[in-house]
C-alpha cells in the first residue's frame, strides 16, 4: 500500500510520570505542495491538556516543517495512547494522511513483579542466573 507524501513524527519532550507535565510534539513535513495541511493530536481521557492547541490547519509547501506542541499531564497510572495525525488536502478534494501513536509508559503499579533469583557462580567463576518454570 502506498504511503502518504508526508513525513510524520510524534514524540515526548521529557520523562513521563503521573502528575508531571510533559510536552508532546507532532511534526509533519509534506513531500509535495498541498493546499492544506491539517495536524491533530488526540488525547485519552486520563490525560489532561495543560497548554497548547490539539489542532492546526494551514497551507504547506513541499519540504516545509510544521509542528504542533502541547503540554500534557497524565492523571492516572493506566495504559494510554496518544495519537497524532497529519493530512494533506488538495484542490481536487483528495486528502492523504499519515498517523502515529505514542504509548504512555504508565502501567498498573499494583501488579506484582517477579524478582530475579540471585546469580550463582560456576566452578570457573562465571555468574549464571537460573530460571525454573513452576509446574
N, C-alpha and C positions, 0 to 999 in steps of 0.2 A: 504494500500500500504506500503510495507516495506521501511524503510529509509536506506540511505547510511551509511556504517560503518565509519562515520567521524563526529566529533563534530565541529560545526562551529559557530563563533560569529563575529559580526560586530558592532563596537561601536565608538562613538565620544570621543575625549580626550579634552574636554573643551566646552565652550559656543559657539554656532553657531550664527554668525551675518554677514550681508553683509559687505564685505571689511575686514573681520577679519580672520586671519589664524587659522585653527583648524586641529588637527590630526584625522585621521580615521584609525582604525586598524582592519584588518581581521585576525582572529586566527582560526587555524584548528588543530585538534588532531585526527589522524587516530586511529581507534579501532582495526585495523588489519595491518599486514605488507603489504606494497604496493611497487611496483617497482618505481612508480612515483606519486608525489603529485603536483598538479597544483593549484596555488592561483591566483585570479584575482579580481581587483576592477574596476568597470565601473562607470565613472563619466558622469553626464549630461553636455550639452554644457554650461550651466550657472555657472558651477563650474570650477575654474582654478586650475590646478595642480601646486603647488609651489615646492614641493620636494618629492623625493621617486619614486619608480617604481610601476606601476599598475599591473605587472605580475611577478610571480616567479614560478619556477619549479625545483624539485629535488627529491631525494629519501626520503622515510619516513617510519620509523618503527612504530609499534604499540605503542601508548602512547606518541610519540614524538610530542611536540607542535611546530608549525611553525607559524610565524606571518609575515604579510605584512603591513607596515605602510606608509601612505602618508600624506603630509601636503597639505591642500586644502584652497581655498579662494572663498567663494560664491561671485558672481559678480552682482547678481540681486535678488531682493526680490520677488521671484516667487516660487511656489511649485516645488520641485525637489526630485528625489530619487537616492540614491547611492546604487549600487548593488555589493555584494561580493559573490564569488563562490569558492568552493574547490572541486577538482575532483581527485579521486584515479584511477591510471592506473595499470592494472595487466598484467602479461606476456601473458595471453591468448587473450589479446586485449580488455577485458572488462573494461569499465570505469563507475565508480559510483561517484556521486557527490551530493552536497548539496549547497543551495544558501540562502543568507539572504539579506534583504533590510533595508535601513535606510531612512526614510522620513525626509528631512530637515525641521526644524521648522521655515521656512520662508514663509510668506504669502503675499498677496497683502495688504499692509498697507493703501492703498487708500480706501478700503472698510470700510464704517462706522460701528461702533459697537453700539449696543443699550445700553444706560445707564440703570442701575438698579434704580428703584424708591427708595426713601429714606424709611428706615424701619418705621413702625408705631408701637406705643405702645398699648397694650391691657389694659383693666382695671386692670389686675393683674400685669402689668409692663413688660410683655414679648414682645420682638421685633418680628414683623411679616413683611415680605415683600409680598405685594400684587402683583399679576400678573393678568392682564386682557388682553385677546386676542382681538385685534381690529376686528370689524365685517367686 
